[in-house]
Amino acid sequence: MAVVLGTDERWLIVDEQRRTLADLLETLTPSEWETPTACGDWRVRDVAAHLTLAPRFSYGDLVRDWVRARGNMDRLIHDTAVREAAKPT
């Protein structure tokens, strides 16, 4: 039998997962940030940027990047993650 969670419980789980990820990312060395992943040409820093991007992006950012990617969602996801990953950790 599946357990049905309310909205508050789901957000508590999301918050805990975000804290766990932030704690993990804080422990990475500079070389670990540059480690290749199984996600194509993405490094750990690109994946981390992708996973943390949504709460920091506005609707305007999304529209601008959609146009920049010429409507290609894969390109939008890749380019925004790589651009954000170029920022200091």
C-alpha positions, -999 to 999 in steps of 0.1 A, spaced: 0 0 0 14 34 -10 18 61 16 3 94 5 21 125 18 6 159 22 22 190 7 39 200 39 55 165 43 67 166 7 84 200 12 100 188 44 116 159 24 127 183 -4 142 206 22 161 177 38 174 165 5 186 200 -4 204 202 30 220 168 24 232 178 -10 245 212 2 264 193 30 279 169 5 289 197 -19 306 216 9 330 187 14 343 185 -23 378 193 -31 386 214 -62 396 183 -82 363 165 -72 343 195 -86 360 188 -119 354 151 -120 336 138 -151 302 122 -145 281 96 -163 260 125 -177 276 131 -210 303 158 -209 291 172 -175 314 174 -146 303 172 -109 301 210 -109 278 210 -139 254 185 -123 255 204 -90 246 236 -109 218 219 -126 204 204 -94 204 238 -76 193 260 -105 155 259 -102 151 278 -69 173 306 -82 158 310 -117 129 334 -125 103 330 -152 121 358 -171 154 338 -169 137 308 -183 121 327 -212 155 344 -220 173 311 -220 146 294 -240 150 320 -267 188 317 -264 185 279 -269 162 284 -299 135 264 -282 157 233 -277 150 221 -241 181 199 -240 203 228 -251 186 251 -225 193 226 -197 229 220 -208 238 257 -214 222 270 -182 240 243 -161 273 249 -177 270 287 -174 261 285 -138 288 259 -131 314 285 -143 306 305 -112 327 300 -81 316 271 -59 
